[in-house]
Amino acid sequence: MISPLATKTAQMIDLAAGRSSTPPRTRLKSVPAPNLKDKSRRFAWRIVEATLYRWSPAAFHGWRCFLLRLFGATVGRGAHPYPSARIWAPWNLRLGDVSSLGPRVNCYSVGSITVEDHVTVSQGAYLCAATHNFRDPAFPLVVGEILIETGAWVAAEAFVGPGVRVGSRAVVGARSVVTKDVPDGTVVAGNPARQIGSR
Ligand SMILES: CC(C)(COP(=O)(O)OP(=O)(O)OC[C@H]1O[C@@H](n2cnc3c(N)ncnc32)[C@H](O)[C@@H]1OP(=O)(O)O)[C@@H](O)C(=O)NCCC(=O)NCCS
């Protein structure tokens, strides 16, 4: 019989190696309730996002990168955050070089969202880095880091759930629902997303 310790150790080795045998739920962690500082900067960002960010001309990517950096995001060179892309908390966003957050992309960055270099996140995709522990009567918020690795493409209106890693050069098809890691170079599609090819 395999001991729980051996199982846990195997899962940790898998995680360290970037493999996906661990269900996403185990990668979620609790967060403290927002304090006054959190609420104040959310309030300030919502005003800036609704005005200076959203109403900027589409071509003004540099301006929006500047605003995101001002609010704590790490943004690489040549990034393309579109004006209608929504970012819940820029301080939890890392957007790599020449990566784009297309029109109507939603980054629910209650937990951290890392979009590495040369990544395309297409129209209306939803990157959801938080959920609730619905088994706990208090229904607490839990977060799970989303990592989208170099060269990946998250196509239109796909949903990427908390704790998910989309591997390097992987493709997530339009309107797919991804709740488990996507291995490097894999093409997945559907709900739930399944491998339909490779790149
Ligand atoms: C994922 C995608 C890239 C796959 O393209 P492809 O490799 O040429 O795949 P195919 O068209 O040959 O389809 C292969 C199979 O996967 C299915 N499939 C493809 N995309 C799918 C999707 N998004 N959801 C569900 N199933 C899908 C096809 O129906 C087909 O199924 P079958 O083998 O039973 O006939 C493409 O379908 C897609 O989603 N493109 C994104 C479009 C988009 O977001 N555009 C915005 C651009 S900015």
The ligand as an ORCA input file, in Angstrom:
! r2SCAN-3c Opt
* xyz 0 1
  C      -8.199     25.128    -31.043
  C      -8.019     25.455    -32.515
  C      -6.800     26.337    -32.692
  C      -7.813     24.083    -33.171
  O      -7.596     24.209    -34.517
  P      -7.165     22.889    -35.377
  O      -5.925     22.282    -34.807
  O      -7.146     23.318    -36.789
  O      -8.310     21.855    -35.042
  P      -9.420     21.268    -36.002
  O     -10.264     22.363    -36.579
  O      -8.748     20.331    -36.962
  O     -10.323     20.418    -34.993
  C      -9.906     19.206    -34.438
  C     -11.050     18.677    -33.587
  O     -11.178     19.515    -32.417
  C     -12.478     20.096    -32.382
  N     -12.320     21.484    -31.948
  C     -11.531     22.426    -32.494
  N     -11.618     23.566    -31.818
  C     -12.491     23.356    -30.821
  C     -13.008     24.186    -29.801
  N     -12.621     25.438    -29.647
  N     -13.875     23.636    -28.923
  C     -14.270     22.352    -29.060
  N     -13.808     21.508    -30.017
  C     -12.938     22.027    -30.896
  C     -12.992     20.023    -33.821
  O     -14.399     20.010    -33.848
  C     -12.390     18.715    -34.273
  O     -13.154     17.650    -33.738
  P     -13.309     16.243    -34.525
  O     -11.922     15.669    -34.603
  O     -14.250     15.456    -33.668
  O     -13.848     16.594    -35.873
  C      -9.220     26.211    -33.128
  O     -10.344     25.360    -33.276
  C      -9.665     27.396    -32.259
  O     -10.322     27.289    -31.235
  N      -9.245     28.593    -32.704
  C      -9.413     29.800    -31.945
  C     -10.177     30.858    -32.715
  C     -10.068     32.174    -32.003
  O     -10.085     32.245    -30.805
  N      -9.955     33.229    -32.757
  C      -9.666     34.541    -32.213
  C      -8.360     34.957    -32.813
  S      -7.657     36.374    -32.108
*
